[in-house]
Amino acid sequence: MTQPLPAPHLGEPYLLTPGPLTTSYAVKAAMLRDHGSWDGDFCAMTAEIRKRLVALLGDPAFDCVPMQGSGSFAVEAMLGSFIPRDGRALVLANGAYGQRAAAALRVIGRGVEILDKGDFAPPRGAELAEILAQDPSITHVVAIHCETSSGILNPLPEIARAVAEAGRRLLVDSMSAFGGVPFDTAQIPCDAVVSSANKCIEGVPGFGFVLARRELLERAQGNAHSLALDVHAQWAELERSGQWRYTPPTHAVAAFLEALRAHEAEGGTPARHARYCANRDRLVTGMRGLGFATLLADEWLSPIITTFHAPADPAFEFDGFYDAMKARGFIIYPGKLTKVDSFRLGHIGQMDTHVMARVVAAVADSMGALGVRDCRPAPEAIATGEIA
Ligand SMILES: *Cc1c(COP(=O)(O)O)cnc(C)c1O
């Protein structure tokens, strides 16, 4: 048995959210120092982060470019920097983040098609192959790894295979999965992958990072529609001077380096994946024991976050549930489905199965406080969650 993880500092609530999430004391403590943005010590930290992230991906053909801002800034930077102005992208959408990638492409004026699978159904390799065969104007495919709005883990290997066989390019939003779900570029050949500091690496918000083939970084000059969100220009400056263009989030970078070292000490992505899977399994088993139902069947559940149907019992309402859980030390997350009533519980961050057992106990207790006697969803809600 591994030691239970320490509780959050100063009795803070656990964040059952997919980032910002509960970070360790060491990650928070790393922010208690100011760094000059062009100072050699800070440049060495940036270089170490880039090196560690390339090693995490495990493919030396890639380089790492950190980008200031939240994850969406890095997604938009990746799309604008690697899809040429006359390119045309097909976005595989089954939730809010796919829709956001398509919205970004429209704003920056790239050609965009959407394969819209609704709230959660996964895009499959066969249908993608058919679309690509029929539309030779599509140059790039944009896929979401874990679609955090439902928690589904999309079938990236079959998607990547269809893209490669059709001779197109693949760009991946692995924001909520990278570092917590294995990503093997031999199985998922792609041009670039994007993630951010405050998800599975367990740092704090402030920047994202793009991992891209070095050969494409070299060729991406002049593609970007934006001065600040230009991955090529950021990369060129980092290569030239070791510095970020424009002010870096120095404290978030220091925290992230600490988080990367802890990720390695834990045993890297395989160990983190195992901890997150154990968290999910403990949570889902406990919640089902109370009568709750997951939106998705087991084969589609990610280790990141799980969507549960709201109970049909009329005594249930989300705001009361949120307050009851907060009073018991847990911050929960609303659902993000357009058709059925739901809520989400994340299982990433500094949490283990001991914490998950307490989450289930807090849910049971909160249901009692709300007067909810039956946690089962309406039968018609369940039917909508089935994937054909
Ligand atoms: C978190 C997340 C993003 C980025 O969201 P921000 O709020 O901009 O950090 C993008 N894609 C996915 C799949 C995510 O989970």
The ligand as an SDF file (V2000), in Angstrom:
LIG
                    3D

 15 15  0  0  0  0  0  0  0  0999 V2000
   -9.1570   22.6440  -20.0870 C   0  0  0  0  0  0  0  0  0  0  0  0
   -9.2860   22.3340  -21.5210 C   0  0  0  0  0  0  0  0  0  0  0  0
   -8.9760   23.2910  -22.5210 C   0  0  0  0  0  0  0  0  0  0  0  0
   -8.5220   24.6970  -22.2210 C   0  0  0  0  0  0  0  0  0  0  0  0
   -9.3700   25.3770  -21.3890 O   0  0  0  0  0  0  0  0  0  0  0  0
   -8.8910   26.7430  -20.7030 P   0  0  0  0  0  0  0  0  0  0  0  0
  -10.0830   27.0750  -19.8560 O   0  0  0  0  0  0  0  0  0  0  0  0
   -8.6370   27.7270  -21.7470 O   0  0  0  0  0  0  0  0  0  0  0  0
   -7.6720   26.4140  -19.9110 O   0  0  0  0  0  0  0  0  0  0  0  0
   -9.0240   22.8890  -23.8380 C   0  0  0  0  0  0  0  0  0  0  0  0
   -9.3800   21.6420  -24.1780 N   0  0  0  0  0  0  0  0  0  0  0  0
   -9.7080   20.6990  -23.2610 C   0  0  0  0  0  0  0  0  0  0  0  0
  -10.0910   19.3260  -23.7250 C   0  0  0  0  0  0  0  0  0  0  0  0
   -9.6780   21.0160  -21.9000 C   0  0  0  0  0  0  0  0  0  0  0  0
   -9.9870   20.0990  -20.9770 O   0  0  0  0  0  0  0  0  0  0  0  0
  1  2  1  0
  2  3  1  0
  2 14  2  0
  3  4  1  0
  3 10  2  0
  4  5  1  0
  5  6  1  0
  6  7  2  0
  6  8  1  0
  6  9  1  0
 10 11  1  0
 11 12  2  0
 12 13  1  0
 12 14  1  0
 14 15  1  0
M  END
$$$$
